[in-house]
Amino acid sequence: MDLQKNKDLVYEEVARAIHQANRPESSVAIVAVTKYVDSDTVAQLVDLGVQHIGENRVDKFLDKYEHLKDKNVTWHLIGTLQRRKVKEVINLVDYFHALDSVKLAKEIQKRAQYPIKCFLQVNISGEESKHGFKPDELDEVLEELSSYDKLKIVGLMTMAPIDATERELNYIFKQTNDLRQSLKERNIKNMPFDDLSMGMSRDFPIAIQNGSTFVRIGTSFFRE
């Protein structure tokens, strides 16, 4: 595995997608999803200039955080978070991408020592297997969360079905961006809704075309 080559290819591919979408290069952050590699490999990636590191599981996150705590890293927890594990990790993350229930929000409010940047996970595709709020639930959810001063809702996160067609991907990502824009226009305190976390190795160009500001890329960094 040639990390330098893979990193350069990822950055070139993302830059190309940003250019094709006629957007500023600085408008998209690349989050390297490192769940399949060890801490030493992540350290090498950071030394190559990758700043944003994303982990799915709390135990893996804590291991890598400890290993890389002296490096300049922006930490993203991108996977489902069990309420009983919130206290272990929430004050170490820079962004939490999978806020998918009011009960979880309450636990974060209880445990956080400062406002945590969170993405509301939304289930636009309607897949039963996907976590996240349905769009028609958000009015009630936002009313509940508006009193939580330890949450800063920076935007929305969504995941498309693994077998989605290009047309379906465009629909899902566009719907998510339209929803984000409508929420931003409400000017709710502590909820700027400036960002979108969507797009992975297989579909990030389409996500960028539809406004994504954080793409979560794993396998492309670590291909042989």
C-alpha positions as a Markdown table, in Angstrom:
| # | Residue | x | y | z |
|---|---|---|---|---|
| 1 | Met | 0.0 | 0.0 | 0.0 |
| 2 | Asp | 1.4 | 3.3 | -1.1 |
| 3 | Leu | -0.2 | 5.9 | 1.3 |
| 4 | Gln | 1.4 | 8.9 | -0.4 |
| 5 | Lys | 0.1 | 7.8 | -3.8 |
| 6 | Asn | -3.4 | 7.0 | -2.5 |
| 7 | Lys | -3.6 | 10.3 | -0.6 |
| 8 | Asp | -2.6 | 12.2 | -3.7 |
| 9 | Leu | -5.2 | 10.4 | -5.8 |
| 10 | Val | -8.0 | 11.0 | -3.3 |
| 11 | Tyr | -7.2 | 14.7 | -3.1 |
| 12 | Glu | -6.9 | 15.0 | -6.9 |
| 13 | Glu | -10.3 | 13.2 | -7.4 |
| 14 | Val | -12.0 | 15.4 | -4.8 |
| 15 | Ala | -10.5 | 18.6 | -6.3 |
| 16 | Arg | -11.7 | 17.5 | -9.8 |
| 17 | Ala | -15.2 | 17.0 | -8.4 |
| 18 | Ile | -15.2 | 20.4 | -6.7 |
| 19 | His | -14.0 | 22.0 | -9.9 |
| 20 | Gln | -16.8 | 20.3 | -11.9 |
| 21 | Ala | -19.3 | 21.5 | -9.4 |
| 22 | Asn | -18.0 | 25.1 | -9.9 |
| 23 | Arg | -17.3 | 25.4 | -6.2 |
| 24 | Pro | -14.3 | 26.8 | -4.2 |
| 25 | Glu | -11.7 | 24.2 | -3.4 |
| 26 | Ser | -11.9 | 25.2 | 0.3 |
| 27 | Ser | -15.6 | 24.4 | 0.4 |
| 28 | Val | -15.1 | 20.6 | 1.0 |
| 29 | Ala | -13.2 | 18.9 | 3.8 |
| 30 | Ile | -12.0 | 15.3 | 3.3 |
| 31 | Val | -12.5 | 13.1 | 6.3 |
| 32 | Ala | -10.3 | 10.0 | 6.2 |
| 33 | Val | -12.3 | 7.1 | 7.6 |
| 34 | Thr | -9.7 | 4.9 | 9.3 |
| 35 | Lys | -11.7 | 2.0 | 10.8 |
| 36 | Tyr | -9.8 | -0.7 | 8.9 |
| 37 | Val | -6.3 | 0.4 | 9.7 |
| 38 | Asp | -4.1 | 0.7 | 12.8 |
| 39 | Ser | -3.0 | 3.8 | 14.7 |
| 40 | Asp | 0.5 | 3.7 | 13.1 |
| 41 | Thr | -1.0 | 3.9 | 9.6 |
| 42 | Val | -3.2 | 6.8 | 10.7 |
| 43 | Ala | -0.2 | 8.6 | 12.1 |
| 44 | Gln | 1.5 | 8.2 | 8.7 |
| 45 | Leu | -1.5 | 9.6 | 6.9 |
| 46 | Val | -1.6 | 12.6 | 9.2 |
| 47 | Asp | 2.1 | 13.2 | 8.6 |
| 48 | Leu | 1.2 | 13.3 | 4.9 |
| 49 | Gly | -1.1 | 16.2 | 5.5 |
| 50 | Val | -4.4 | 14.6 | 6.2 |
| 51 | Gln | -6.0 | 16.6 | 9.1 |
| 52 | His | -9.5 | 15.2 | 9.4 |
| 53 | Ile | -9.7 | 11.7 | 10.8 |
| 54 | Gly | -13.0 | 9.8 | 11.2 |
| 55 | Glu | -13.8 | 6.7 | 13.3 |
| 56 | Asn | -17.0 | 4.7 | 13.5 |
| 57 | Arg | -16.5 | 2.9 | 16.9 |
| 58 | Val | -15.8 | 4.4 | 20.3 |
| 59 | Asp | -13.1 | 1.9 | 21.2 |
| 60 | Lys | -11.2 | 2.5 | 17.9 |
| 61 | Phe | -11.6 | 6.2 | 18.3 |
| 62 | Leu | -10.1 | 6.2 | 21.8 |
| 63 | Asp | -7.2 | 4.1 | 20.8 |
| 64 | Lys | -6.3 | 6.4 | 17.9 |
| 65 | Tyr | -6.9 | 9.5 | 19.8 |
| 66 | Glu | -4.5 | 8.4 | 22.5 |
| 67 | His | -1.9 | 7.4 | 19.9 |
| 68 | Leu | -2.2 | 10.7 | 17.9 |
| 69 | Lys | -3.0 | 13.2 | 20.6 |
| 70 | Asp | 0.2 | 15.2 | 20.0 |
| 71 | Lys | -0.6 | 15.6 | 16.3 |
| 72 | Asn | -2.7 | 18.3 | 14.7 |
| 73 | Val | -5.9 | 16.3 | 14.1 |
| 74 | Thr | -9.5 | 17.3 | 13.7 |
| 75 | Trp | -11.5 | 14.3 | 15.1 |
| 76 | His | -14.7 | 13.1 | 13.7 |
| 77 | Leu | -16.9 | 10.4 | 15.3 |
| 78 | Ile | -19.0 | 9.2 | 12.3 |
| 79 | Gly | -20.7 | 6.0 | 13.5 |
| 80 | Thr | -23.7 | 5.2 | 15.7 |
| 81 | Leu | -23.1 | 6.2 | 19.3 |
| 82 | Gln | -24.6 | 4.3 | 22.2 |
| 83 | Arg | -25.9 | 6.5 | 25.0 |
| 84 | Arg | -23.9 | 4.5 | 27.6 |
| 85 | Lys | -20.6 | 5.4 | 25.8 |
| 86 | Val | -21.3 | 9.1 | 25.4 |
| 87 | Lys | -19.4 | 10.1 | 28.5 |
| 88 | Glu | -16.2 | 8.2 | 27.3 |
| 89 | Val | -15.8 | 10.1 | 24.1 |
| 90 | Ile | -18.0 | 13.1 | 23.5 |
| 91 | Asn | -15.5 | 15.7 | 24.9 |
| 92 | Leu | -12.7 | 14.4 | 22.7 |
| 93 | Val | -14.5 | 14.8 | 19.3 |
| 94 | Asp | -14.5 | 17.9 | 17.1 |
| 95 | Tyr | -17.5 | 16.8 | 15.0 |
| 96 | Phe | -20.1 | 14.1 | 15.7 |
| 97 | His | -21.8 | 13.0 | 12.5 |
| 98 | Ala | -24.6 | 10.7 | 13.7 |
| 99 | Leu | -27.0 | 12.4 | 16.0 |
| 100 | Asp | -30.0 | 10.2 | 15.4 |
| 101 | Ser | -32.3 | 10.5 | 18.4 |
| 102 | Val | -33.5 | 12.9 | 21.0 |
| 103 | Lys | -32.5 | 10.5 | 23.7 |
| 104 | Leu | -28.9 | 10.6 | 22.5 |
| 105 | Ala | -29.0 | 14.4 | 22.3 |
| 106 | Lys | -30.2 | 14.5 | 25.9 |
| 107 | Glu | -27.2 | 12.4 | 27.0 |
| 108 | Ile | -24.8 | 14.6 | 25.1 |
| 109 | Gln | -26.3 | 17.6 | 26.7 |
| 110 | Lys | -25.7 | 16.0 | 30.1 |
| 111 | Arg | -22.1 | 14.9 | 29.5 |
| 112 | Ala | -20.6 | 17.6 | 27.2 |
| 113 | Gln | -18.4 | 20.2 | 28.8 |
| 114 | Tyr | -18.7 | 22.6 | 25.8 |
| 115 | Pro | -20.9 | 22.9 | 22.7 |
| 116 | Ile | -20.3 | 19.8 | 20.5 |
| 117 | Lys | -20.5 | 20.3 | 16.7 |
| 118 | Cys | -23.2 | 17.8 | 15.6 |
| 119 | Phe | -24.8 | 16.7 | 12.4 |
| 120 | Leu | -28.4 | 15.5 | 12.5 |
| 121 | Gln | -28.5 | 12.2 | 10.7 |
| 122 | Val | -31.5 | 12.1 | 8.4 |
| 123 | Asn | -32.9 | 9.1 | 6.6 |
| 124 | Ile | -33.9 | 10.6 | 3.2 |
| 125 | Ser | -33.9 | 7.2 | 1.4 |
| 126 | Gly | -36.4 | 5.7 | 3.7 |
| 127 | Glu | -34.4 | 2.5 | 4.1 |
| 128 | Glu | -35.5 | 0.5 | 7.2 |
| 129 | Ser | -31.9 | -0.4 | 8.0 |
| 130 | Lys | -30.7 | 3.2 | 8.1 |
| 131 | His | -30.6 | 5.2 | 11.3 |
| 132 | Gly | -31.7 | 8.8 | 11.4 |
| 133 | Phe | -34.6 | 11.2 | 11.6 |
| 134 | Lys | -37.3 | 11.3 | 8.9 |
| 135 | Pro | -37.7 | 14.7 | 7.5 |
| 136 | Asp | -41.2 | 15.1 | 8.8 |
| 137 | Glu | -40.0 | 14.5 | 12.4 |
| 138 | Leu | -37.6 | 17.4 | 12.4 |
| 139 | Asp | -40.0 | 20.2 | 13.5 |
| 140 | Glu | -40.7 | 18.4 | 16.8 |
| 141 | Val | -37.0 | 17.4 | 17.2 |
| 142 | Leu | -35.7 | 20.9 | 16.6 |
| 143 | Glu | -38.1 | 22.3 | 19.1 |
| 144 | Glu | -36.8 | 19.8 | 21.7 |
| 145 | Leu | -33.1 | 20.4 | 20.9 |
| 146 | Ser | -33.4 | 24.2 | 20.8 |
| 147 | Ser | -32.9 | 24.4 | 24.6 |
| 148 | Tyr | -29.7 | 22.3 | 24.6 |
| 149 | Asp | -26.8 | 24.6 | 24.9 |
| 150 | Lys | -24.1 | 21.8 | 24.7 |
| 151 | Leu | -25.1 | 21.0 | 21.1 |
| 152 | Lys | -24.3 | 23.0 | 18.0 |
| 153 | Ile | -26.2 | 21.6 | 15.1 |
| 154 | Val | -23.9 | 22.5 | 12.2 |
| 155 | Gly | -25.8 | 20.5 | 9.5 |
| 156 | Leu | -27.2 | 17.3 | 8.2 |
| 157 | Met | -25.6 | 13.9 | 7.5 |
| 158 | Thr | -27.1 | 11.2 | 5.3 |
| 159 | Met | -26.1 | 7.9 | 3.8 |
| 160 | Ala | -27.3 | 6.6 | 0.4 |
| 161 | Pro | -28.1 | 2.9 | -0.2 |
| 162 | Ile | -25.0 | 1.0 | -1.3 |
| 163 | Asp | -26.7 | -0.1 | -4.5 |
| 164 | Ala | -28.2 | 3.3 | -5.4 |
| 165 | Thr | -28.1 | 4.4 | -9.0 |
| 166 | Glu | -26.7 | 7.7 | -10.1 |
| 167 | Arg | -30.2 | 9.1 | -10.4 |
| 168 | Glu | -31.1 | 7.9 | -6.9 |
| 169 | Leu | -27.9 | 9.4 | -5.5 |
| 170 | Asn | -28.7 | 12.8 | -7.0 |
| 171 | Tyr | -32.2 | 12.7 | -5.7 |
| 172 | Ile | -31.1 | 11.8 | -2.1 |
| 173 | Phe | -28.3 | 14.3 | -1.9 |
| 174 | Lys | -30.3 | 17.1 | -3.5 |
| 175 | Gln | -33.2 | 16.5 | -1.1 |
| 176 | Thr | -30.8 | 16.6 | 1.9 |
| 177 | Asn | -29.3 | 19.9 | 0.7 |
| 178 | Asp | -32.7 | 21.4 | 0.1 |
| 179 | Leu | -33.7 | 20.3 | 3.6 |
| 180 | Arg | -30.5 | 21.8 | 5.1 |
| 181 | Gln | -31.2 | 25.1 | 3.3 |
| 182 | Ser | -34.7 | 25.3 | 4.6 |
| 183 | Leu | -33.6 | 24.7 | 8.1 |
| 184 | Lys | -30.8 | 27.3 | 7.8 |
| 185 | Glu | -33.3 | 29.9 | 6.8 |
| 186 | Arg | -35.1 | 29.5 | 10.1 |
| 187 | Asn | -32.1 | 31.0 | 11.9 |
| 188 | Ile | -32.5 | 28.8 | 15.0 |
| 189 | Lys | -30.1 | 29.6 | 17.8 |
| 190 | Asn | -27.1 | 27.2 | 18.0 |
| 191 | Met | -28.2 | 25.6 | 14.7 |
| 192 | Pro | -26.4 | 27.3 | 11.8 |
| 193 | Phe | -27.0 | 24.4 | 9.4 |
| 194 | Asp | -24.1 | 25.4 | 7.2 |
| 195 | Asp | -22.7 | 22.0 | 6.5 |
| 196 | Leu | -23.5 | 18.7 | 4.8 |
| 197 | Ser | -21.8 | 15.4 | 5.7 |
| 198 | Met | -22.5 | 13.1 | 2.7 |
| 199 | Gly | -20.6 | 11.2 | 0.2 |
| 200 | Met | -18.2 | 8.3 | 0.5 |
| 201 | Ser | -15.5 | 6.6 | -1.7 |
| 202 | Arg | -18.1 | 5.3 | -4.1 |
| 203 | Asp | -20.3 | 8.4 | -4.5 |
| 204 | Phe | -18.5 | 11.5 | -3.3 |
| 205 | Pro | -18.5 | 13.3 | -6.7 |
| 206 | Ile | -22.3 | 13.3 | -6.8 |
| 207 | Ala | -22.4 | 14.4 | -3.2 |
| 208 | Ile | -20.1 | 17.3 | -3.9 |
| 209 | Gln | -22.2 | 18.2 | -7.0 |
| 210 | Asn | -25.1 | 18.5 | -4.5 |
| 211 | Gly | -23.5 | 20.6 | -1.9 |
| 212 | Ser | -21.6 | 18.3 | 0.5 |
| 213 | Thr | -19.0 | 20.1 | 2.6 |
| 214 | Phe | -17.6 | 17.0 | 4.4 |
| 215 | Val | -16.9 | 13.8 | 2.4 |
| 216 | Arg | -16.1 | 10.6 | 4.3 |
| 217 | Ile | -13.6 | 8.6 | 2.4 |
| 218 | Gly | -12.1 | 5.3 | 3.6 |
| 219 | Thr | -11.2 | 2.5 | 1.2 |
| 220 | Ser | -9.7 | 4.9 | -1.4 |
| 221 | Phe | -7.0 | 5.9 | 1.0 |
| 222 | Phe | -6.0 | 2.3 | 1.7 |
| 223 | Arg | -6.2 | 0.5 | -1.6 |
| 224 | Glu | -3.4 | -1.8 | -2.5 |
